[in-house]
Amino acid sequence: MKLSMLAIASLLVMSPATFAQDFKKDDLVISHPWTRATPGGATVGAGYLTITNNGTEPDRITGGTFQGADRVEIHQMTMDGNTMKMRHLPEGVEIKPGATVKFAPSSYHLMFFGLKKPIVKGPDVKGSLIFQKAGSVAVDFKVEPIGAMNSSDTSDGGMKMDDSKMMHDHMQ
């Protein structure tokens, strides 16, 4: 009984980042890959993560894969006055030496097109990221609830948003 209580207590004092997954290849570190659960019938999802380049040469993320999706594209959301705009970045995103690039809601993100079934909370979803120099890096995307603004693996809080309109716009 004491051992069980000790194990539970140690889990409670660990920071959420303790449970986060990092994936490494060459000088790149990919942290906290995650996605949101999608509503039934959705054929589009989004993915988020952080990429750090610890090397002396730039690299560029150019795409990826997501289990159960036809294709993965890199997109960026920006504000133009009061209008949020999203655009496809066919050339990907450069990660400069010593830099960290965060893929997050309302910023850079991965778009998963042609989902064969909704993304549901449960086991992680397998995927990969493709880099110009480092090549393919296998990652597991943690599935967060619909509307999550960050992964529970990070300490950013638990903000939520309704992204059903964004998903609807992509389905048309």
TIZADO-892147 format. One record per residue: x negated, z, y negated of N, C-alpha, C, CB in turn; residue in three letters. Coordinates in steps of 0.05 Angstrom, whole numbers, padded with zeros to 5 digits, always signed. Each point is the difference from the previous one (the first is absolute). Glycine has a CB too. Layout:
! TIZADO-892147
XZYXZYXZYXZYALA ...
//
This chain:
! TIZADO-892147
-00017+00000+00024+00017+00000-00024-00018+00000-00025+00037+00024+00025MET -00057-00007-00025-00018+00001-00024-00014-00026-00004-00007+00049+00008LYS -00001-00062+00014-00013-00026-00002+00018-00021-00012-00028+00011+00039LEU +00054-00011-00032+00019-00019-00011+00004+00005-00029+00023-00003+00044SER -00020+00028-00052+00003+00007-00028-00024-00009-00017+00030+00039+00013MET -00054-00035-00001-00024-00008-00014-00001-00030-00003-00024+00040+00019LEU +00032-00055+00001+00000-00029-00002+00020-00009-00021-00012-00004+00048ALA +00035+00016-00049+00020-00008-00020-00010+00007-00028+00037+00008+00033ILE -00049+00015-00036-00010+00009-00026-00022-00020-00010+00011+00048+00011ALA -00029-00056+00008-00021-00018-00009+00011-00028-00008-00031+00024+00031SER +00053-00033-00019+00012-00025-00008+00013+00003-00028+00009-00011+00048LEU +00001+00034-00054+00013+00004-00026-00020+00000-00023+00036+00026+00023LEU -00060-00017-00018-00020+00001-00022-00015-00025-00003-00004+00048+00008VAL +00005-00067+00011-00014-00025-00003+00014-00017-00021-00015+00002+00048MET +00000-00016-00064+00012-00017-00020+00012-00025+00014-00033+00016-00035SER +00052-00029+00022+00011-00024+00012-00021-00021+00005+00043+00009-00023PRO -00064-00010+00007-00020-00020+00004-00015+00004+00027-00005-00004-00050ALA +00006+00029+00061-00013+00005+00025+00011-00018+00022-00007+00047-00014THR +00032-00055+00012+00013-00016+00021-00002-00030-00006+00031+00038+00008PHE -00042-00045-00031-00001-00028-00008-00019-00015+00018+00011+00013-00047ALA -00005-00039+00051-00018-00017+00015-00016-00017-00019+00032+00000+00039GLN -00058-00001-00033-00018-00019-00014-00010-00020+00021-00013+00035-00035ASP +00010-00060+00026-00010-00021+00017-00024-00011-00014+00045-00011+00020PHE -00067+00007-00006-00025-00009-00012-00011-00025+00013-00010+00047-00013LYS -00001-00064-00003-00015-00023+00010-00021-00007-00021+00039-00018+00027LYS -00064+00016-00018-00022-00005-00018+00001+00021-00023+00000-00050+00012ASP +00001+00040-00037+00000+00019-00023+00028+00006-00010-00045-00018-00012ASP +00066+00008+00026+00027+00004-00009+00013+00024+00014+00004-00049-00009LEU +00011+00064-00006+00016+00022+00010+00029-00005-00008-00039+00033-00002VAL +00057-00035+00022+00028-00004-00005+00014+00027+00006-00001-00050+00012ILE +00014+00061-00032+00013+00027+00002+00030-00002-00002-00041+00021-00019SER +00054-00005+00034+00029+00005-00001+00017-00026+00001-00011+00040-00027HIS +00007-00058+00047+00018-00022+00001+00029+00010+00007-00038-00031+00015PRO +00057+00021-00030+00028+00009+00006+00020-00021-00009-00014+00047-00006TRP +00038-00045+00016+00022-00018-00006+00025+00017-00002-00023-00040+00023THR +00044+00028-00033+00026+00013-00002+00018-00010+00023-00004+00005-00050ARG +00021+00012+00060+00021-00009+00018+00017-00019-00016+00000+00043+00028ALA +00013-00062-00014+00017-00020-00013+00028+00002+00010-00039-00031-00005THR +00058+00023-00012+00028+00001+00009+00005-00021+00022+00014+00017-00046PRO +00007-00013+00062+00007-00019+00021+00004-00028-00013+00021+00037+00027GLY -00030-00057-00013+00003-00027-00010-00022-00010-00019+00048+00007+00005GLY -00065+00011-00014-00022-00007-00019-00020-00018+00015+00006+00043-00027ALA -00015-00063+00015-00021-00017+00012-00026+00001-00016+00036-00030+00017THR -00037+00048-00036-00024+00004-00017-00006+00029-00002+00010-00041-00026VAL -00036+00048+00027-00009+00027-00004-00025+00000-00018+00018+00014+00045GLY -00028+00009-00051-00024+00003-00017-00019+00020+00011+00028-00013-00040ALA -00054+00009+00034-00021+00018+00010-00018+00008-00023+00002-00021+00045GLY -00012+00045-00042-00017+00013-00021-00024+00013+00013+00041+00007-00029TYR -00062-00004+00014-00025+00013+00009-00020+00001-00022+00008-00017+00046LEU -00031+00029-00041-00021+00001-00019-00025-00012+00013+00020+00041-00023THR -00035-00058+00009-00024-00012+00010-00023+00008-00018+00025-00039+00020ILE -00046+00050-00008-00025+00007-00015-00023-00016+00011+00017+00047-00009THR -00032-00059-00010-00024-00015+00007-00024+00016-00006+00024-00044-00009ASN -00037+00055+00029-00024+00017-00003-00026-00017+00000+00024+00038+00021ASN -00021-00064-00021-00023-00018+00002-00011-00009-00027+00017-00015+00043GLY -00035-00003-00042-00012-00011-00025+00009-00029-00006-00040+00029+00009THR +00057-00040+00009+00011-00026-00004+00031+00001-00001-00040-00020+00024GLU +00052+00003-00039+00030+00000-00001+00011-00012+00027-00001-00005-00051PRO +00025+00012+00057+00015-00012+00022+00028-00005-00010-00028+00023+00036ASP +00044-00038-00022+00026-00007-00009+00019+00002+00024-00019-00031-00036ARG +00041+00045+00032+00022+00000+00020+00016-00025-00005+00001+00052+00003ILE +00003-00067+00019+00014-00026-00003+00026-00001+00016-00044-00021-00007THR +00049+00040+00023+00025+00000+00016-00001+00021+00022+00005-00048-00009GLY +00011+00043+00029+00001+00019+00022+00022-00007+00020-00016+00035-00031GLY +00021-00016+00049+00021-00003+00020+00016+00026+00000-00027-00034+00028THR +00052+00032-00018+00017+00023+00003+00017-00005+00025+00001+00011-00051PHE -00003+00007+00070+00015-00004+00025+00030-00004-00005-00034+00028+00024GLN +00044-00050-00014+00029-00006-00004+00006-00016-00025+00009+00041+00025GLY -00029-00050-00039+00004-00017-00024-00013-00027+00004+00001+00041-00030ALA +00011-00061+00018-00011-00027+00002-00025-00004-00016+00046-00017+00007ASP -00047+00030-00031-00023-00003-00018-00002+00023-00019+00003-00050+00004ARG -00028+00053-00014-00006+00021-00020-00012-00014-00025-00008+00036+00036VAL +00019-00029-00059-00011-00011-00025-00007+00023-00018+00028-00041+00004GLU -00047+00036-00023-00007+00020-00020+00015-00007-00025-00046+00007+00021ILE +00059+00014-00033+00015-00004-00024-00008+00021-00021+00039-00019+00027HIS -00031+00014-00052-00005+00019-00021+00025+00001-00018-00050-00009+00001GLN +00058+00034-00007+00022+00004-00019-00012+00009-00027+00032+00013+00037MET -00022-00025-00058-00009+00007-00027+00024+00002-00018-00045-00023+00007THR +00042+00036-00030+00022+00001-00020-00006-00020-00022+00008+00049+00010MET +00013-00063-00018-00001-00019-00022+00022+00009-00019-00019-00039+00028ASP +00012+00056-00047+00021+00013-00017+00016+00019+00018+00002-00041-00031GLY +00024+00036+00032+00017+00017+00017+00006-00013+00027+00020+00019-00041ASN -00034-00041+00047+00006-00014+00025-00023+00003+00019+00027-00033-00025THR -00021+00041+00050-00020+00003+00021-00002-00027+00014+00009+00050+00006MET -00033-00060-00004-00005-00026+00013-00017+00004+00024+00005-00024-00044LYS +00001+00008+00065-00017+00001+00024-00011-00028+00005+00027+00038+00020MET -00052-00040-00013-00012-00026+00006-00017+00002+00025+00001-00012-00049ARG -00002-00010+00063-00017-00003+00024-00028-00005-00010+00039-00019+00028HIS -00058+00031-00015-00029-00004-00006-00013-00014+00023-00001+00042-00029LEU +00003-00068+00030-00011-00015+00024-00030+00003+00003+00037-00032-00006PRO -00051+00038-00015-00029+00004+00002-00007+00029+00007-00007-00036-00033GLU +00027+00054+00035-00005+00027+00007-00009+00017-00023-00011-00015+00045GLY -00002+00037-00039-00009+00019-00020-00029+00008+00006+00047+00018-00007VAL -00064-00020-00014-00028+00007+00003-00003+00030-00001-00014-00043-00021GLU -00004+00053+00038-00007+00029-00001-00030+00000-00007+00035+00015+00035ILE -00040-00008-00060-00028-00001-00010-00016+00023+00012+00016-00020-00043LYS -00043+00017+00043-00017+00021+00011+00005+00027-00015-00035-00035+00012PRO +00038+00056+00004+00004+00026-00011+00029+00005-00010-00048+00000-00013GLY +00065-00020+00016+00027+00002-00011+00020+00008+00022-00011-00034-00035ALA +00033+00045+00026+00023+00006+00017+00024-00014-00011-00019+00045+00013THR +00034-00059+00004+00024-00014-00008+00024+00012+00016-00026-00043-00011VAL +00046+00051-00004+00023+00012+00012+00023-00020+00001-00014+00046-00016LYS +00025-00049+00040+00024-00016+00005+00023+00020+00001-00025-00038+00025PHE +00043+00037-00045+00021+00020-00003+00026-00013-00010-00035+00036-00008ALA +00058-00023+00011+00024-00011-00012-00004-00006-00030+00028+00025+00034PRO -00017-00047-00044-00002-00008-00028-00029-00008-00008+00038+00030-00010SER -00054-00039+00029-00027-00008-00004-00008-00021+00020-00012+00046-00019SER -00013-00047+00028-00007-00017+00022+00014+00010+00025-00045-00011-00021TYR +00053-00007+00039+00012+00009+00025+00000-00024+00019+00029+00033-00023HIS -00026-00026+00049+00003-00020+00021+00029-00006+00004-00043+00015+00022LEU +00051-00040-00019+00027-00007+00007+00000-00010+00029+00012-00012-00048MET +00006+00024+00064+00004-00008+00028+00025-00018+00001-00023+00043+00018PHE +00019-00068-00012+00023-00019+00001+00007-00007+00029-00015-00019-00045PHE +00041+00014+00049+00009-00009+00026+00000+00023+00020-00017-00045-00010GLY +00026+00069+00002+00002+00022+00018+00019-00007+00023-00011+00033-00037LEU +00003-00028+00061+00018-00006+00023+00021+00022+00004-00038-00024+00022LYS +00032+00048-00032+00018+00023+00001-00007+00019-00023+00006-00005+00051LYS +00013+00022-00058-00007+00019-00022-00024+00018+00007+00049-00001-00014PRO -00063+00009-00007-00021+00020+00003+00014+00027+00001-00036-00029-00024ILE +00031+00045+00044+00013+00026+00003-00020+00023+00001+00038-00023+00024VAL -00030+00045-00034-00016+00025+00001-00006+00006+00029+00019+00018-00044LYS -00043-00013+00050-00008+00006+00027-00030-00006+00004+00046-00011+00016GLY -00053-00002+00006-00028-00005+00004-00012-00019-00021+00008+00006+00049PRO -00034-00003-00054-00014-00018-00018+00003-00029+00009-00033+00037-00012ASP +00031-00055-00007+00002-00029+00006-00028-00012-00002+00048-00002-00017VAL -00056-00012+00037-00027-00013+00001-00001-00024-00019-00006+00015+00047LYS -00017-00019-00059-00004-00023-00017-00030-00004-00004+00044+00008-00023GLY -00050-00026+00005-00028-00004-00007-00002-00009-00029-00012-00012+00047SER -00011+00015-00059-00006-00010-00026-00023-00020+00003+00015+00043-00024LEU -00013-00065+00009-00020-00021+00002-00016-00001-00027+00029-00026+00033ILE -00055+00029-00030-00018-00001-00023-00018-00024+00002+00001+00050-00003PHE -00009-00060-00020-00017-00024-00002-00026+00005+00015+00021-00012-00044GLN -00034+00034+00039-00026+00006+00012+00002+00017+00025-00021-00004-00045LYS +00036+00026+00044+00001+00019+00022+00016-00011+00024-00005+00037-00033ALA +00022-00057+00028+00016-00011+00022+00025+00017+00004-00041-00018+00021GLY +00050+00019+00004+00025+00014+00007-00005+00030+00005+00018-00043+00019SER -00001+00060-00030-00002+00029+00005+00027+00009+00011-00035+00006-00037VAL +00036+00005+00061+00024+00010+00012+00008+00026-00014-00011-00021+00045ALA +00037+00024-00052+00010+00024-00012+00027+00007+00012-00024-00010-00043VAL +00033+00035+00040+00026+00009+00008+00015+00008-00025-00017+00015+00046ASP +00041-00026-00051+00016+00007-00023+00019+00023+00007-00003-00048-00017PHE +00001+00070+00003+00019+00022+00004+00026-00008-00013-00037+00035+00000LYS +00060-00029+00013+00026-00008-00010+00012+00024-00014+00007-00034+00037VAL -00001+00030-00063+00013+00021-00017+00029-00008-00003-00044+00010-00024GLU +00061+00009+00014+00028-00006-00004+00005-00022-00021+00010+00047+00012PRO +00014-00060-00010+00008-00020-00020-00002+00013-00027+00031-00023+00033ILE -00043+00008-00052-00002+00009-00028-00024+00018-00006+00048-00003-00001GLY -00065+00009+00021-00023+00017-00005-00018-00014-00020+00002+00020+00047ALA -00014-00004-00065-00019-00011-00020-00029+00005+00008+00035+00007-00035MET -00040+00008+00056-00027+00005+00010+00002+00011+00028-00017+00008-00047ASN -00006-00007+00060-00001+00010+00027-00001+00030+00000-00024-00042+00015SER +00037+00054+00004-00002+00029+00003-00028+00009+00007+00048+00002+00014SER -00066-00021-00007-00028+00006+00005-00015+00006-00025+00002-00029+00040ASP +00009+00021-00063-00014+00005-00026+00013+00023-00014-00012-00049-00004THR +00000+00058-00017+00010+00023-00014+00014-00008-00026-00036+00028+00020SER +00047-00053-00021+00012-00010-00025+00028+00011-00004-00027-00041+00005ASP +00037+00059+00012+00027+00009-00003+00018-00015+00018-00008+00013-00047GLY +00033-00016+00041+00019-00013+00018+00020-00017-00016-00006+00036+00033GLY -00003-00049-00054+00019-00016-00016+00013-00022+00018-00027+00009-00041MET +00052-00015+00034+00014-00020+00014+00012-00020-00020+00011+00032+00038LYS -00006-00056-00028+00014-00020-00017+00018-00017+00018-00038+00000-00034MET +00057-00012+00022+00018-00019+00014-00012-00027-00002+00041+00028-00008ASP -00053-00038+00030-00012-00027-00001+00018-00020+00014-00045+00021-00001ASP +00070-00015+00005+00018-00019+00014+00003-00026-00016+00024+00039+00021SER -00024-00038-00048+00003-00024-00016-00025-00018+00004+00029+00024-00034LYS -00053-00011+00033-00024-00015+00004+00000-00014+00028-00025+00032-00031MET +00033-00017+00051+00001-00012+00027+00021-00022+00001-00015+00043+00020MET +00038-00039-00033+00021-00020-00001-00010-00026-00014+00035+00037-00001HIS -00049-00033-00021-00011-00024-00014-00019-00016+00017+00005+00025-00043ASP -00020-00011+00060-00019-00015+00018+00014-00013+00023-00035+00033-00013HIS +00058-00023+00020+00014-00011+00023+00014-00026-00007+00006+00045+00018MET -00002-00050-00044+00014-00024-00008-00018-00024-00003+00032+00028-00023GLN 
//
